[in-house]
Amino acid sequence: METIAASVIAVFGTLMGSGLTFVFQQRSLLRQQQDARSEQLRQEQLDAVAVCAGALTNYRRGQMDQWFAAHRHREQSDIPELNRESQRLRAIALEAIFRMDLLTGGGSLTAAARHSLKMVDRLYKAGSERELDLLRATSRDAIDAFVSASRPLITVRSLPEGAAPSGRRPSHPPAA
């Protein structure tokens, strides 16, 4: 009788151990999947912010090209082409803002991107080269502020102690 009881307890213990192992493996798998989804979203957000900043910078260059063409008496035939190019670059920048807005949930980051777009829009309306220089600095600062506002969103989260992003070694030893 004792051997039967011992056998039943052994079988029961084995089944319980297998069940607990299964539960812990499922939890671990779910955590890994959530981490992978979070990292993928972070990468997509990083890409969207970088594309947006690049599009704003290209639009800024297009606006300045258009201004110089109109105010430095270049061939008048260049102006309509530069106008179309500036409109195309603005559409690309706006599309990048929309994509970033969808991926980041809007908020202050989208507001900073839209503010940058407005500052770049003003470049073509400058009445003098001095005013253009001021607007160039303002638009550059607005784009820089947008990029700075994105840093908390794209910062690598929950790295193990002493680890560094992208496989780099930390620049300072972990605090004791």
PLY file of the C-alpha trace (Angstrom):
ply
format ascii 1.0
element vertex 176
property float x
property float y
property float z
element edge 175
property int vertex1
property int vertex2
end_header
0.00 0.00 0.00
2.86 2.29 0.82
4.37 1.73 -2.61
1.08 2.64 -4.28
0.82 5.80 -2.19
4.43 6.66 -2.98
3.82 6.05 -6.67
0.67 8.23 -6.66
2.56 11.01 -4.86
5.45 10.72 -7.35
3.07 10.87 -10.34
1.16 13.75 -8.78
4.43 15.62 -8.07
5.64 15.04 -11.62
2.35 16.32 -13.06
2.39 19.34 -10.78
6.01 20.09 -11.73
5.16 19.81 -15.43
2.13 22.05 -14.98
4.12 24.72 -13.16
6.88 24.55 -15.77
4.26 25.08 -18.50
2.75 28.07 -16.68
6.15 29.72 -16.16
7.16 29.07 -19.79
3.91 30.66 -21.01
4.49 33.73 -18.83
8.04 34.00 -20.09
6.90 33.66 -23.69
4.22 36.34 -23.24
6.78 38.69 -21.65
9.20 38.09 -24.54
6.44 38.79 -27.08
5.45 41.99 -25.29
9.08 43.11 -25.16
9.49 42.36 -28.87
6.34 44.36 -29.71
7.49 47.26 -27.54
10.92 47.29 -29.18
9.39 47.12 -32.66
7.12 50.07 -31.84
10.08 52.01 -30.42
12.06 51.35 -33.61
9.12 52.48 -35.76
8.72 55.61 -33.64
12.44 56.35 -33.95
12.23 55.92 -37.71
9.12 58.14 -37.93
10.77 60.91 -35.91
13.97 60.73 -37.97
12.03 60.80 -41.25
9.96 63.72 -39.99
13.04 65.73 -38.96
14.67 64.98 -42.32
11.55 65.98 -44.23
11.29 69.25 -42.30
14.96 69.97 -43.02
14.52 69.25 -46.74
11.42 71.46 -46.85
13.42 74.21 -45.14
16.10 73.93 -47.82
13.41 74.08 -50.53
11.91 77.20 -49.01
15.32 78.89 -48.91
16.04 77.89 -52.54
12.71 79.38 -53.54
13.37 82.60 -51.61
16.83 83.06 -53.14
15.46 82.43 -56.63
12.77 85.06 -56.16
15.00 87.66 -54.49
18.30 87.25 -56.26
16.82 87.72 -59.73
17.49 84.27 -61.05
15.88 83.19 -64.26
12.14 83.59 -63.91
11.67 80.17 -65.49
13.24 78.57 -62.39
10.71 80.06 -59.98
7.64 77.94 -60.90
9.75 74.77 -60.75
11.17 75.73 -57.35
7.64 76.57 -56.16
6.41 73.10 -57.17
9.44 71.50 -55.52
8.80 73.44 -52.31
5.13 72.34 -52.35
6.21 68.72 -52.91
8.67 68.91 -50.00
5.97 70.42 -47.76
3.61 67.58 -48.62
6.33 65.05 -47.73
6.95 66.83 -44.41
3.23 66.88 -43.63
2.92 63.19 -44.47
5.85 62.45 -42.15
4.16 64.42 -39.36
0.94 62.43 -39.87
2.82 59.12 -39.69
4.72 60.17 -36.61
1.49 61.38 -34.99
-0.14 57.99 -35.56
2.84 56.11 -34.12
3.46 58.33 -31.11
-0.08 59.18 -30.12
0.24 62.89 -30.81
0.73 65.26 -27.95
3.62 67.63 -27.46
5.85 65.90 -30.00
3.32 66.42 -32.80
2.81 70.01 -31.63
6.58 70.59 -31.86
6.66 69.12 -35.38
3.73 71.30 -36.50
5.39 74.36 -34.96
8.55 73.54 -36.93
6.47 73.29 -40.11
4.94 76.72 -39.43
8.37 78.24 -38.84
9.62 76.78 -42.13
6.48 78.02 -43.93
7.44 81.57 -42.95
10.83 81.48 -44.70
9.50 82.31 -48.15
7.65 85.36 -46.81
10.84 87.09 -45.62
11.10 90.58 -47.04
14.86 90.93 -46.80
17.95 88.81 -46.45
18.31 89.99 -42.85
14.76 88.87 -42.09
15.47 85.58 -43.87
18.53 85.03 -41.64
16.36 85.51 -38.54
13.68 83.16 -39.87
16.34 80.60 -40.84
17.65 80.60 -37.27
14.11 80.38 -35.88
13.19 77.45 -38.12
16.45 75.64 -37.37
15.87 76.10 -33.64
12.29 74.83 -33.99
13.48 71.66 -35.77
16.19 71.19 -33.13
13.56 71.58 -30.38
11.39 68.98 -32.12
14.28 66.51 -32.21
15.08 67.22 -28.55
11.42 66.68 -27.60
11.58 63.23 -29.20
14.47 61.97 -27.07
12.37 60.71 -24.12
10.20 58.74 -26.53
13.06 56.92 -28.21
15.38 56.43 -25.23
16.25 52.79 -24.67
14.16 51.59 -21.76
14.94 49.08 -19.03
18.45 48.07 -19.93
20.08 45.69 -17.49
22.47 47.35 -15.06
25.80 48.09 -16.71
24.46 47.45 -20.23
24.76 50.02 -22.99
22.58 50.50 -26.09
23.65 48.98 -29.41
26.15 46.64 -27.82
28.49 49.49 -26.83
30.30 49.44 -23.54
29.11 51.98 -20.98
31.21 55.13 -20.81
31.23 55.01 -17.02
31.20 52.15 -14.51
27.87 51.38 -12.82
27.35 53.15 -9.51
28.02 51.02 -6.45
0 1
1 2
2 3
3 4
4 5
5 6
6 7
7 8
8 9
9 10
10 11
11 12
12 13
13 14
14 15
15 16
16 17
17 18
18 19
19 20
20 21
21 22
22 23
23 24
24 25
25 26
26 27
27 28
28 29
29 30
30 31
31 32
32 33
33 34
34 35
35 36
36 37
37 38
38 39
39 40
40 41
41 42
42 43
43 44
44 45
45 46
46 47
47 48
48 49
49 50
50 51
51 52
52 53
53 54
54 55
55 56
56 57
57 58
58 59
59 60
60 61
61 62
62 63
63 64
64 65
65 66
66 67
67 68
68 69
69 70
70 71
71 72
72 73
73 74
74 75
75 76
76 77
77 78
78 79
79 80
80 81
81 82
82 83
83 84
84 85
85 86
86 87
87 88
88 89
89 90
90 91
91 92
92 93
93 94
94 95
95 96
96 97
97 98
98 99
99 100
100 101
101 102
102 103
103 104
104 105
105 106
106 107
107 108
108 109
109 110
110 111
111 112
112 113
113 114
114 115
115 116
116 117
117 118
118 119
119 120
120 121
121 122
122 123
123 124
124 125
125 126
126 127
127 128
128 129
129 130
130 131
131 132
132 133
133 134
134 135
135 136
136 137
137 138
138 139
139 140
140 141
141 142
142 143
143 144
144 145
145 146
146 147
147 148
148 149
149 150
150 151
151 152
152 153
153 154
154 155
155 156
156 157
157 158
158 159
159 160
160 161
161 162
162 163
163 164
164 165
165 166
166 167
167 168
168 169
169 170
170 171
171 172
172 173
173 174
174 175
